[in-house]
Amino acid sequence: GRGRVAASNYWVLSEAGAGGAAVVEWKLDTGRTHQIRVHARHIGHPLLCDTTYGGGGAAAINALTRNRSSRQTLARQVLASLARPALHARTLAFDHPATGKRMAFEAMLPQDMLHVTELLKDAGWA
């Protein structure tokens, strides 16, 4: 059978890794399981370190290095520091299913992502 309709919008906030990676903001119009991960893969840009949807291993190294061997060491450091799909929900909001009350939450960037951001900035990649 066919999957259910899912709609997302995204904006590139900044590029990293010589344009092979980017910080992207997503806005979901629907809330499907793995929606961002599936849509990112569909447009040919899977999330960094997302081994399930094609953004891990060699694909991640290639995205960060753009086949420049001088960038291999830093790319491996970035991947080792993250060790999970590069995805963070900064804000999340929904209507409570029982009360109908609007629920809204905000979370700062986690330490592993802050570390990766600093590694990329220090190398002049971000």
C-alpha positions as a Markdown table, in Angstrom:
| # | Residue | x | y | z |
|---|---|---|---|---|
| 1 | Gly | 0.0 | 0.0 | 0.0 |
| 2 | Arg | 0.9 | 3.6 | -0.3 |
| 3 | Gly | 2.1 | 5.7 | 2.7 |
| 4 | Arg | 0.1 | 8.7 | 4.0 |
| 5 | Val | 0.7 | 12.2 | 2.8 |
| 6 | Ala | 3.5 | 14.1 | 4.5 |
| 7 | Ala | 4.4 | 17.7 | 3.9 |
| 8 | Ser | 7.6 | 19.6 | 4.9 |
| 9 | Asn | 9.3 | 22.9 | 4.2 |
| 10 | Tyr | 12.9 | 23.7 | 4.8 |
| 11 | Trp | 15.4 | 26.6 | 4.7 |
| 12 | Val | 19.2 | 26.4 | 4.5 |
| 13 | Leu | 20.5 | 28.5 | 7.4 |
| 14 | Ser | 24.3 | 28.0 | 6.7 |
| 15 | Glu | 26.6 | 25.7 | 4.7 |
| 16 | Ala | 29.4 | 23.6 | 6.0 |
| 17 | Gly | 32.0 | 21.2 | 4.6 |
| 18 | Ala | 32.6 | 23.2 | 1.4 |
| 19 | Gly | 28.9 | 23.1 | 0.7 |
| 20 | Gly | 28.5 | 19.4 | 1.1 |
| 21 | Ala | 26.6 | 19.8 | 4.4 |
| 22 | Ala | 24.3 | 22.5 | 5.8 |
| 23 | Val | 22.4 | 23.6 | 8.9 |
| 24 | Val | 18.8 | 23.4 | 7.8 |
| 25 | Glu | 15.5 | 24.5 | 9.5 |
| 26 | Trp | 12.5 | 22.3 | 8.8 |
| 27 | Lys | 8.8 | 23.1 | 9.3 |
| 28 | Leu | 6.5 | 20.2 | 9.3 |
| 29 | Asp | 2.9 | 20.6 | 8.0 |
| 30 | Thr | 2.2 | 17.0 | 9.0 |
| 31 | Gly | 3.7 | 14.8 | 11.7 |
| 32 | Arg | 4.7 | 11.5 | 10.2 |
| 33 | Thr | 7.3 | 9.1 | 11.7 |
| 34 | His | 10.8 | 9.9 | 10.5 |
| 35 | Gln | 9.3 | 12.6 | 8.2 |
| 36 | Ile | 12.4 | 14.9 | 8.2 |
| 37 | Arg | 14.7 | 12.0 | 7.7 |
| 38 | Val | 12.7 | 10.6 | 4.8 |
| 39 | His | 12.2 | 13.9 | 3.1 |
| 40 | Ala | 15.9 | 14.8 | 3.4 |
| 41 | Arg | 16.8 | 11.5 | 1.8 |
| 42 | His | 14.2 | 12.0 | -0.9 |
| 43 | Ile | 15.8 | 15.4 | -2.0 |
| 44 | Gly | 19.2 | 13.8 | -2.1 |
| 45 | His | 20.5 | 15.3 | 1.2 |
| 46 | Pro | 20.2 | 12.7 | 4.0 |
| 47 | Leu | 20.9 | 13.8 | 7.5 |
| 48 | Leu | 24.6 | 13.6 | 8.5 |
| 49 | Cys | 25.2 | 10.3 | 10.5 |
| 50 | Asp | 21.8 | 8.9 | 9.6 |
| 51 | Thr | 22.8 | 5.4 | 8.7 |
| 52 | Thr | 19.1 | 4.3 | 8.3 |
| 53 | Tyr | 18.4 | 6.8 | 5.5 |
| 54 | Gly | 21.8 | 7.0 | 3.7 |
| 55 | Gly | 23.7 | 9.7 | 5.5 |
| 56 | Gly | 26.2 | 7.6 | 7.5 |
| 57 | Gly | 29.6 | 6.1 | 6.8 |
| 58 | Ala | 31.2 | 6.9 | 3.5 |
| 59 | Ala | 28.3 | 9.2 | 2.4 |
| 60 | Ala | 28.8 | 11.4 | 5.4 |
| 61 | Ile | 32.6 | 11.5 | 4.9 |
| 62 | Asn | 32.0 | 12.4 | 1.2 |
| 63 | Ala | 29.5 | 15.1 | 2.1 |
| 64 | Leu | 31.9 | 16.8 | 4.5 |
| 65 | Thr | 35.1 | 16.4 | 2.5 |
| 66 | Arg | 33.8 | 16.8 | -1.0 |
| 67 | Asn | 36.5 | 14.2 | -1.9 |
| 68 | Arg | 39.3 | 16.4 | -0.6 |
| 69 | Ser | 41.7 | 14.1 | 1.3 |
| 70 | Ser | 43.0 | 16.9 | 3.4 |
| 71 | Arg | 39.6 | 17.1 | 5.2 |
| 72 | Gln | 39.4 | 13.4 | 6.1 |
| 73 | Thr | 40.7 | 13.6 | 9.6 |
| 74 | Leu | 38.3 | 16.4 | 10.6 |
| 75 | Ala | 35.4 | 14.8 | 8.9 |
| 76 | Arg | 36.0 | 11.6 | 10.9 |
| 77 | Gln | 36.2 | 13.7 | 14.2 |
| 78 | Val | 32.9 | 15.3 | 13.4 |
| 79 | Leu | 31.3 | 11.9 | 12.8 |
| 80 | Ala | 32.8 | 10.4 | 15.9 |
| 81 | Ser | 31.6 | 13.3 | 17.9 |
| 82 | Leu | 28.0 | 13.1 | 16.7 |
| 83 | Ala | 27.5 | 9.3 | 16.5 |
| 84 | Arg | 23.7 | 9.7 | 15.8 |
| 85 | Pro | 21.6 | 11.4 | 13.1 |
| 86 | Ala | 22.2 | 15.1 | 13.1 |
| 87 | Leu | 18.7 | 16.1 | 14.0 |
| 88 | His | 17.4 | 18.3 | 16.9 |
| 89 | Ala | 14.0 | 19.6 | 17.6 |
| 90 | Arg | 14.5 | 23.2 | 18.8 |
| 91 | Thr | 10.8 | 23.8 | 19.1 |
| 92 | Leu | 7.9 | 21.4 | 19.2 |
| 93 | Ala | 4.2 | 22.3 | 19.6 |
| 94 | Phe | 1.0 | 20.4 | 19.3 |
| 95 | Asp | -2.5 | 20.4 | 20.7 |
| 96 | His | -3.0 | 18.1 | 23.7 |
| 97 | Pro | -5.1 | 15.1 | 22.6 |
| 98 | Ala | -7.3 | 15.1 | 25.7 |
| 99 | Thr | -7.6 | 18.8 | 26.6 |
| 100 | Gly | -7.0 | 20.5 | 23.3 |
| 101 | Lys | -4.7 | 22.9 | 25.0 |
| 102 | Arg | -1.7 | 24.1 | 22.9 |
| 103 | Met | 1.5 | 22.6 | 24.2 |
| 104 | Ala | 4.8 | 24.2 | 23.2 |
| 105 | Phe | 8.4 | 23.2 | 24.1 |
| 106 | Glu | 11.8 | 24.6 | 23.3 |
| 107 | Ala | 15.2 | 22.9 | 23.7 |
| 108 | Met | 18.7 | 24.3 | 23.2 |
| 109 | Leu | 21.2 | 22.6 | 20.9 |
| 110 | Pro | 22.6 | 19.5 | 22.7 |
| 111 | Gln | 26.3 | 19.3 | 23.6 |
| 112 | Asp | 27.3 | 16.9 | 20.9 |
| 113 | Met | 25.9 | 19.2 | 18.2 |
| 114 | Leu | 27.5 | 22.3 | 19.8 |
| 115 | His | 30.8 | 20.4 | 19.7 |
| 116 | Val | 30.4 | 19.5 | 16.0 |
| 117 | Thr | 29.5 | 23.2 | 15.2 |
| 118 | Glu | 32.7 | 24.3 | 17.0 |
| 119 | Leu | 34.8 | 21.8 | 15.2 |
| 120 | Leu | 33.5 | 23.0 | 11.8 |
| 121 | Lys | 33.8 | 26.7 | 12.7 |
| 122 | Asp | 37.4 | 26.2 | 14.0 |
| 123 | Ala | 38.3 | 24.6 | 10.7 |
| 124 | Gly | 36.6 | 27.3 | 8.7 |
| 125 | Trp | 34.0 | 25.0 | 7.3 |
| 126 | Ala | 31.0 | 26.7 | 8.8 |
